[in-house]
């Protein structure tokens, strides 16, 4: 067989193998994907896969995305592509049960009307630009609809959670059922009355989002259809009630718990018929459960002078003054967990009042995640002193900071063990067919807060309109919303963003900007002083003459020269400011040039250089081989002649 015919046969065989391989892959491995990214950004979590696998009816997701309008904004364009890719992944993993439609809401078209009707809110990146729609509306088989009005790119780590939650809501549209245990005068059934029935703001908001059932002080059981248990400043619970709570946590494993070593506002609220409040209402704890989970709440109250809230009090001379009260303080947004689904979206912080300090020791099977922390300038004081509401100046005079951050809210997740051990206590009454559960039947999720005062309207609402100024209520609503979801939904966590930070580049840019701002501030200060001196002298000059009303105002030659000097100096300072700005721009342009060189040209140049090197090396080897052959042939001729 000739070499040419052999080559043709090999080529034909390879072509057949290639075509056959494509057919096999397209038919049997079309949904297979290999995600080699560091943070697995193109993979969906186990909880999402479980949600998609459990779908029993088709879901239609309409993706509203202004593709043309977003083209001018790389960040929005990249995020839009990321959303589309994730939606396509959902469709593939659901075996077609999730249907994806994409609509481009061009301005002044029916598509834009459709987006507005779906509740999609446009982004307005700059004044005068076309609005950018980036949102999703989902619909199930019975035309129930749920929307994500706006997909903000700064919330990309929570994109998968929001999409999976939307699908879960369409799959199970029933309202969450919450059982409430509290000693506070909360009456959820009154929240629907006019003006909220006089109930706190948070009670009305909870009643809007869920069916809330308040358990009476003598309750002996919890409805098995309850999704979530909310325990807020409970009374001294009986053993029967503690056991009922324990078994709910073993089976359902969902709870929002707010306790307090010094409930200042609750202690000052009047009791029934205007009588003084029961002193026992000033503190609450659940030591049986906390100890079992490896968590402790201090009996002391935490105060924080770094973020103390201003209050009006009496000064030394008896006059009203405003002073910072460290007993009540803010927890800013940057002291909240930016990766947990409950707190990541909170931007306004929370106000708290004399909370306890939460500490924990490692417990097998239980993970603890801090959600909110104080500043590093805290101090602990006895709870009874906190309840007496000492004057701010007295607290500040005796303040000795501990130089540590205290945790006031945390998440517990994992497998829990019953606080009652392996068997039901003999004194507990239970149904004949009930079985004691000694360990969690699934993954538990509990959010624990060591403060109750933060739920008081005075801590976060403004005026008669009762508009929230801070995220106190949003924190609770987020917790109830997330904890009340399915096991698959609760298991979801934030994901790494697809756009990775260029840390070194950002550091260089930030350092350059810091230098520019520092120089600008110095020059601006100098310019302000110069212009003030100039205005003073010019005003004196304008006051000269009979009609000025200032007959004695005459400028001397020295003062006129001073004016010219100030004007020249002002021009010079403005020139320096422009030079600083140009220098900053030049430094950024130089950095961008180096990045383009390294990322765009360096790799091709290295490949080209390697190619040239290999070519030269091969030519040298060929030349050396030819020389060797020539020398060998020459030596052969010489030997033959001999």
ZAMARGU-4260 file (C-alpha; in steps of 0.2 Angstrom, whole numbers, plus 5000, padded with zeros to 4 digits):
<rodrens>
0) 5000/5000/5000 | 5007/5017/4995 | 5010/5030/5008 | 4997/5042/4999 | 4983/5029/5000
5) 4987/5025/5018 | 4986/5043/5022 | 4969/5045/5014 | 4962/5030/5023 | 4968/5037/5040
10) 4960/5054/5036 | 4944/5046/5031 | 4944/5035/5047 | 4947/5051/5058 | 4933/5060/5049
15) 4921/5045/5052 | 4926/5045/5071 | 4924/5064/5073 | 4907/5063/5065 | 4901/5048/5075
20) 4908/5056/5091 | 4898/5072/5088 | 4882/5062/5086 | 4885/5052/5102 | 4890/5067/5112
25) 4875/5077/5105 | 4863/5063/5109 | 4869/5056/5126 | 4880/5070/5133 | 4872/5086/5128
30) 4869/5092/5146 | 4886/5087/5152 | 4896/5102/5158 | 4914/5104/5165 | 4916/5119/5176
35) 4935/5123/5178 | 4932/5140/5186 | 4940/5143/5203 | 4923/5146/5212 | 4912/5135/5201
40) 4902/5150/5195 | 4894/5140/5181 | 4888/5126/5192 | 4872/5126/5203 | 4871/5120/5221
45) 4864/5104/5227 | 4849/5114/5234 | 4845/5121/5217 | 4846/5104/5209 | 4835/5097/5222
50) 4822/5111/5219 | 4822/5108/5200 | 4821/5090/5202 | 4805/5092/5213 | 4796/5102/5200
55) 4779/5094/5197 | 4773/5108/5185 | 4781/5118/5171 | 4788/5136/5176 | 4790/5150/5163
60) 4803/5163/5167 | 4803/5179/5157 | 4820/5187/5157 | 4817/5206/5153 | 4834/5213/5148
65) 4838/5229/5138 | 4852/5222/5128 | 4855/5237/5116 | 4854/5249/5131 | 4866/5239/5141
70) 4879/5237/5128 | 4887/5254/5133 | 4890/5248/5151 | 4902/5233/5152 | 4897/5229/5170
75) 4879/5228/5166 | 4882/5219/5149 | 4893/5206/5158 | 4880/5203/5172 | 4866/5202/5159
80) 4876/5188/5150 | 4879/5179/5167 | 4860/5179/5171 | 4856/5172/5154 | 4869/5158/5156
85) 4862/5154/5173 | 4844/5153/5167 | 4849/5142/5153 | 4858/5130/5166 | 4841/5130/5176
90) 4832/5125/5160 | 4844/5111/5156 | 4844/5104/5173 | 4825/5104/5175 | 4823/5093/5159
95) 4813/5107/5151 | 4801/5110/5165 | 4809/5128/5167 | 4805/5137/5151 | 4815/5153/5147
100) 4809/5168/5137 | 4819/5183/5134 | 4811/5200/5130 | 4821/5216/5125 | 4810/5231/5132
105) 4816/5244/5119 | 4809/5261/5124 | 4792/5266/5119 | 4787/5248/5113 | 4775/5235/5118
110) 4789/5226/5126 | 4793/5240/5138 | 4774/5240/5142 | 4775/5222/5146 | 4790/5224/5157
115) 4781/5238/5167 | 4766/5228/5169 | 4776/5214/5176 | 4783/5225/5189 | 4801/5226/5182
120) 4810/5242/5188 | 4822/5250/5176 | 4840/5255/5180 | 4845/5273/5176 | 4864/5272/5175
125) 4865/5291/5170 | 4854/5306/5167 | 4847/5306/5149 | 4852/5288/5145 | 4839/5275/5140
130) 4832/5265/5155 | 4840/5247/5157 | 4827/5234/5162 | 4835/5219/5170 | 4823/5208/5179
135) 4813/5192/5179 | 4795/5187/5180 | 4790/5169/5184 | 4773/5161/5180 | 4767/5143/5184
140) 4754/5132/5176 | 4739/5141/5184 | 4746/5159/5179 | 4752/5164/5197 | 4766/5176/5195
145) 4781/5181/5205 | 4793/5194/5200 | 4811/5200/5204 | 4809/5218/5199 | 4827/5222/5198
150) 4843/5211/5197 | 4856/5222/5204 | 4874/5217/5198 | 4881/5221/5216 | 4870/5207/5222
155) 4877/5194/5210 | 4883/5182/5225 | 4864/5180/5229 | 4858/5178/5211 | 4856/5159/5212
160) 4846/5160/5229 | 4834/5173/5221 | 4831/5163/5206 | 4828/5147/5216 | 4817/5156/5228
165) 4807/5162/5214 | 4804/5145/5207 | 4801/5138/5225 | 4787/5151/5227 | 4779/5147/5211
170) 4780/5128/5215 | 4772/5131/5232 | 4763/5147/5233 | 4756/5144/5251 | 4760/5157/5264
175) 4772/5153/5277 | 4765/5148/5294 | 4774/5155/5310 | 4771/5151/5328 | 4775/5165/5339
180) 4780/5163/5357 | 4782/5180/5366 | 4778/5189/5382 | 4777/5206/5373 | 4760/5213/5370
185) 4760/5208/5352 | 4743/5203/5344 | 4746/5198/5326 | 4727/5196/5322 | 4725/5215/5326
190) 4738/5221/5314 | 4725/5220/5299 | 4714/5233/5308 | 4715/5252/5304 | 4731/5260/5309
195) 4738/5243/5312 | 4727/5240/5328 | 4740/5249/5338 | 4753/5235/5336 | 4771/5238/5333
200) 4777/5240/5315 | 4786/5223/5315 | 4770/5214/5320 | 4761/5221/5305 | 4774/5217/5293
205) 4775/5199/5299 | 4757/5197/5298 | 4757/5203/5279 | 4771/5191/5274 | 4765/5175/5284
210) 4751/5168/5294 | 4756/5171/5312 | 4748/5162/5326 | 4752/5168/5344 | 4753/5154/5356
215) 4745/5157/5373 | 4755/5156/5389 | 4747/5139/5393 | 4751/5131/5376 | 4755/5113/5376
220) 4758/5109/5358 | 4763/5117/5341 | 4753/5114/5325 | 4762/5102/5315 | 4759/5112/5299
225) 4770/5126/5306 | 4785/5131/5296 | 4794/5142/5308 | 4795/5145/5326 | 4798/5163/5332
230) 4803/5165/5350 | 4804/5183/5355 | 4807/5188/5374 | 4798/5172/5381 | 4791/5170/5398
235) 4798/5157/5410 | 4792/5142/5400 | 4787/5126/5408 | 4795/5109/5406 | 4781/5104/5395
240) 4783/5119/5384 | 4801/5117/5383 | 4799/5099/5377 | 4787/5104/5364 | 4799/5117/5357
245) 4813/5105/5358 | 4804/5092/5347 | 4799/5105/5335 | 4817/5110/5333 | 4821/5091/5331
250) 4809/5089/5317 | 4807/5106/5308 | 4823/5114/5314 | 4818/5132/5310 | 4818/5145/5323
255) 4820/5164/5325 | 4825/5168/5343 | 4827/5185/5351 | 4832/5185/5370 | 4838/5199/5381
260) 4848/5200/5397 | 4841/5218/5399 | 4826/5222/5390 | 4825/5241/5394 | 4810/5245/5383
265) 4800/5230/5389 | 4804/5234/5407 | 4797/5252/5405 | 4781/5247/5397 | 4766/5247/5408
270) 4758/5231/5414 | 4740/5227/5413 | 4728/5240/5419 | 4742/5253/5420 | 4750/5244/5434
275) 4770/5243/5434 | 4777/5229/5423 | 4782/5213/5431 | 4801/5214/5435 | 4803/5196/5427
280) 4799/5203/5410 | 4815/5213/5410 | 4826/5198/5404 | 4824/5182/5395 | 4835/5167/5391
285) 4834/5149/5386 | 4849/5141/5395 | 4844/5123/5392 | 4845/5125/5373 | 4859/5137/5372
290) 4870/5126/5382 | 4866/5111/5371 | 4871/5121/5356 | 4887/5127/5364 | 4881/5145/5365
295) 4881/5157/5380 | 4873/5174/5382 | 4880/5185/5395 | 4870/5191/5409 | 4878/5208/5407
300) 4873/5221/5394 | 4884/5227/5381 | 4887/5246/5378 | 4896/5254/5364 | 4902/5272/5364
305) 4909/5271/5346 | 4891/5271/5339 | 4881/5278/5353 | 4864/5286/5349 | 4862/5304/5353
310) 4848/5307/5366 | 4841/5322/5375 | 4845/5323/5393 | 4848/5335/5407 | 4865/5344/5408
315) 4874/5349/5424 | 4865/5365/5425 | 4848/5357/5423 | 4847/5363/5405 | 4842/5350/5391
320) 4857/5344/5381 | 4860/5331/5368 | 4873/5318/5372 | 4878/5301/5365 | 4870/5287/5375
325) 4881/5271/5374 | 4867/5260/5381 | 4858/5262/5364 | 4869/5261/5349 | 4870/5257/5331
330) 4877/5242/5322 | 4882/5249/5305 | 4880/5239/5289 | 4899/5236/5288 | 4898/5227/5304
335) 4885/5214/5298 | 4889/5198/5288 | 4891/5203/5270 | 4890/5185/5264 | 4874/5178/5273
340) 4858/5179/5264 | 4849/5187/5279 | 4861/5202/5282 | 4870/5205/5265 | 4857/5216/5258
345) 4855/5227/5273 | 4863/5244/5270 | 4856/5255/5284 | 4862/5246/5299 | 4852/5242/5315
350) 4849/5251/5332 | 4850/5240/5347 | 4848/5243/5366 | 4859/5235/5379 | 4861/5218/5370
355) 4869/5203/5378 | 4886/5196/5371 | 4885/5180/5362 | 4899/5168/5364 | 4901/5150/5358
360) 4912/5134/5359 | 4914/5122/5345 | 4901/5109/5345 | 4901/5093/5334 | 4889/5095/5320
365) 4884/5113/5323 | 4891/5128/5313 | 4890/5145/5320 | 4890/5161/5309 | 4891/5178/5316
370) 4878/5190/5308 | 4880/5206/5318 | 4894/5213/5329 | 4898/5229/5339 | 4913/5240/5336
375) 4929/5237/5346 | 4925/5249/5359 | 4913/5240/5369 | 4910/5238/5388 | 4900/5226/5398
380) 4889/5232/5413 | 4877/5223/5425 | 4860/5220/5417 | 4851/5228/5432 | 4862/5244/5430
385) 4857/5244/5411 | 4838/5243/5416 | 4840/5258/5427 | 4845/5268/5411 | 4860/5278/5419
390) 4864/5295/5412 | 4875/5295/5397 | 4889/5306/5406 | 4890/5294/5420 | 4893/5279/5408
395) 4905/5289/5398 | 4915/5294/5413 | 4917/5276/5420 | 4919/5269/5402 | 4933/5256/5401
400) 4933/5248/5383 | 4936/5230/5382 | 4944/5232/5364 | 4935/5218/5357 | 4920/5216/5346
405) 4904/5207/5353 | 4892/5196/5343 | 4874/5201/5345 | 4866/5190/5331 | 4872/5173/5324
410) 4866/5159/5314 | 4866/5141/5320 | 4866/5127/5307 | 4868/5108/5307 | 4863/5093/5316
415) 4855/5097/5333 | 4854/5085/5348 | 4838/5085/5359 | 4840/5095/5375 | 4831/5081/5384
420) 4843/5068/5379 | 4838/5051/5373 | 4820/5050/5381 | 4805/5060/5385 | 4804/5066/5403
425) 4791/5056/5413 | 4782/5072/5418 | 4779/5078/5400 | 4762/5074/5393 | 4762/5068/5375
430) 4751/5060/5362 | 4750/5041/5364 | 4757/5038/5346 | 4771/5051/5348 | 4789/5046/5347
435) 4803/5055/5356 | 4816/5062/5343 | 4833/5063/5350 | 4842/5071/5335 | 4838/5082/5321
440) 4829/5073/5306 | 4837/5086/5294 | 4848/5101/5294 | 4843/5114/5307 | 4844/5133/5304
445) 4842/5145/5319 | 4845/5163/5320 | 4848/5170/5337 | 4848/5188/5343 | 4853/5194/5360
450) 4842/5209/5360 | 4824/5213/5360 | 4824/5232/5361 | 4829/5233/5343 | 4811/5228/5339
455) 4803/5243/5347 | 4797/5256/5335 | 4806/5270/5343 | 4823/5262/5338 | 4821/5263/5319
460) 4805/5272/5314 | 4803/5290/5310 | 4788/5301/5315 | 4769/5297/5313 | 4772/5290/5296
465) 4782/5276/5304 | 4794/5275/5290 | 4809/5264/5294 | 4825/5273/5295 | 4836/5258/5298
470) 4835/5239/5294 | 4829/5232/5311 | 4812/5226/5303 | 4821/5221/5287 | 4833/5210/5297
475) 4818/5200/5305 | 4808/5199/5289 | 4823/5192/5280 | 4826/5179/5293 | 4808/5173/5293
480) 4808/5173/5274 | 4824/5163/5273 | 4821/5151/5287 | 4803/5148/5282 | 4809/5141/5265
485) 4811/5123/5260 | 4827/5113/5265 | 4834/5116/5248 | 4832/5135/5249 | 4839/5136/5267
490) 4854/5126/5261 | 4859/5139/5248 | 4873/5151/5252 | 4880/5166/5243 | 4891/5163/5228
495) 4907/5171/5223 | 4905/5184/5209 | 4909/5180/5191 | 4919/5196/5190 | 4935/5193/5200
500) 4943/5208/5208 | 4960/5214/5201 | 4966/5217/5219 | 4983/5223/5214 | 4976/5235/5201
505) 4963/5241/5213 | 4976/5245/5227 | 4987/5254/5214 | 4972/5265/5209 | 4966/5268/5227
510) 4983/5273/5232 | 4985/5285/5218 | 4967/5292/5222 | 4972/5294/5240 | 4987/5304/5236
515) 4977/5315/5224 | 4964/5318/5236 | 4976/5323/5250 | 4985/5335/5238 | 4968/5342/5232
520) 4962/5345/5250 | 4978/5355/5254 | 4977/5365/5239 | 4958/5368/5241 | 4961/5374/5259
525) 4975/5386/5252 | 4964/5392/5238 | 4949/5395/5250 | 4960/5405/5262 | 4967/5415/5247
530) 4950/5419/5240 | 4944/5424/5257 | 4958/5436/5259 | 4955/5443/5241 | 4936/5445/5245
535) 4940/5455/5261 | 4951/5467/5252 | 4940/5469/5236 | 4925/5472/5248 | 4935/5486/5256
540) 4939/5493/5239 | 4920/5492/5234 | 4916/5502/5249 | 4926/5517/5244 | 4918/5533/5239
545) 4903/5544/5244 | 4889/5533/5239 | 4896/5517/5247 | 4890/5522/5264 | 4908/5519/5271
550) 4917/5536/5267 | 4933/5531/5276 | 4937/5515/5266 | 4951/5519/5254 | 4963/5506/5247
555) 4982/5510/5249 | 4994/5505/5235 | 5001/5491/5246 | 4983/5484/5247 | 4981/5485/5229
560) 4997/5476/5226 | 4991/5463/5239 | 4975/5460/5229 | 4985/5457/5213 | 4996/5445/5223
565) 4981/5435/5229 | 4974/5434/5212 | 4990/5428/5205 | 4991/5415/5219 | 4973/5409/5216
570) 4977/5406/5198 | 4993/5397/5202 | 4983/5386/5215 | 4970/5382/5202 | 4984/5377/5190
575) 4991/5366/5202 | 4974/5358/5205 | 4972/5354/5187 | 4990/5347/5186 | 4986/5335/5201
580) 4970/5329/5191 | 4981/5327/5175 | 4994/5318/5185 | 4981/5306/5192 | 4974/5303/5175
585) 4991/5300/5167 | 4995/5288/5181 | 4979/5278/5177 | 4982/5279/5159 | 5000/5272/5162
590) 4993/5258/5172 | 4980/5254/5159 | 4993/5254/5146 | 5004/5241/5156 | 4988/5230/5158
595) 4985/5230/5140 | 5003/5226/5136 | 5003/5212/5149 | 4986/5205/5145 | 4984/5207/5126
600) 5002/5208/5119 | 5013/5199/5131 | 5006/5181/5128 | 5007/5182/5109 | 5024/5190/5110
605) 5030/5176/5121 | 5022/5163/5109 | 5030/5172/5095 | 5047/5172/5103 | 5046/5154/5108
610) 5042/5150/5090 | 5056/5160/5083 | 5068/5151/5096 | 5061/5134/5091 | 5063/5138/5072
615) 5081/5144/5075 | 5085/5129/5085 | 5078/5117/5072 | 5087/5126/5058 | 5103/5125/5068
620) 5100/5106/5071 | 5097/5104/5053 | 5112/5113/5048 | 5122/5103/5061 | 5115/5087/5054
625) 5119/5092/5036 | 5137/5096/5041 | 5139/5080/5051 | 5133/5070/5036 | 5144/5080/5024
630) 5159/5076/5036 | 5154/5058/5037 | 5153/5057/5018 | 5169/5066/5016 | 5178/5054/5028
635) 5170/5039/5019 | 5177/5045/5002 | 5194/5048/5010 | 5194/5031/5018 | 5189/5023/5001
640) 5203/5032/4992 | 5215/5026/5005
</rodrens>
